[in-house]
Amino acid sequence: MPEDFAVRLRPEPKRDGVRWLAIPHPTVAAAYAAAVAPVVPTVEAALPSAVLANRVTAVRTAPAALELEPFRLARARFRRRVREEAVDAACALMADVRDCYASIRPGVVADALTALGCGAGRVRPILEILERFAGAGIRGLPIGPEPSAVLANAVLLAVDRALALGGWRHVRWVDDLIVFALDARDARAALATIARALDGLGLALAASKTRILVDPGSIRGAAGLSRVPPRVRGDAAR
């Protein structure tokens, strides 16, 4: 663990306010990556195909670093998946986690990793560095560093599994969820399932970003896709 635990916060505008990105000193960034790297294979193996953001493609050493799938490639996969699922969807639930990274407590991270079979020897270094981030004034997981993305996916896996257990098809982009439902009643049932799963993690839905959509065009539009029928777009892309 570096003696000089330096982390700079940088504001980044977003639609509903400001996101504070954590910019760790290179030695801190490497220590964070080194602590999380041993759990990466376990977390990645557990994640379903519905999780489309922040997937790890490489673990580097000297200095330690995690590489995530490039944003454009991941976003393209997300768009294709939503387009495909929206073809037969009469209704969809769009949901978002309120203040997600900042609300994920170290103990919840430890519980999620332990449930995946990660031993104390792998979990303890992660908790230690998260405590150091907390001492530097950062709540929950620091926003920006790649290891945080791995830990957030491990925690939110509980939501993915709850939806799968209920029989819903869904996609997740970080903490944004799209659940494909039979009708509005089915979507409300999915919403209740998500809320329960999040409550068990000490998290909550962002009410202002959670809504039910009732036609494929609206679903694609809300996901940032064209309202052109998906089969036409797919044929053109090929």
HELIX and SHEET records of a PDB file:
HELIX    1   1 PRO A   26  VAL A   36  1                                  11    
HELIX    2   2 ALA A   37  VAL A   39  5                                   3    
HELIX    3   3 VAL A   40  ALA A   46  1                                   7    
HELIX    4   4 PHE A   71  ALA A   86  1                                  16    
HELIX    5   5 CYS A  100  SER A  103  1                                   4    
HELIX    6   6 PRO A  106  ALA A  115  1                                  10    
HELIX    7   7 ALA A  120  GLY A  135  1                                  16    
HELIX    8   8 GLU A  146  LEU A  165  1                                  20    
HELIX    9   9 ALA A  184  GLY A  200  1                                  17    
HELIX   10  10 ALA A  207  LYS A  209  5                                   3    
HELIX   11  11 PRO A  216  ALA A  222  1                                   7    
HELIX   12  12 PRO A  230  ALA A  237  1                                   8    
SHEET    1   A 2 VAL A   7  LYS A  14  0                                        
SHEET    2   A 2 GLY A  17  PRO A  24 -1                                        
SHEET    1   B 2 VAL A  56  ARG A  60  0                                        
SHEET    2   B 2 ALA A  65  LEU A  68 -1                                        
SHEET    1   C 4 ARG A 169  TRP A 173  0                                        
SHEET    2   C 4 ASP A 176  ALA A 181 -1                                        
SHEET    3   C 4 CYS A  91  ASP A  96 -1                                        
SHEET    4   C 4 ARG A 211  LEU A 213 -1                                        
END                                                                             
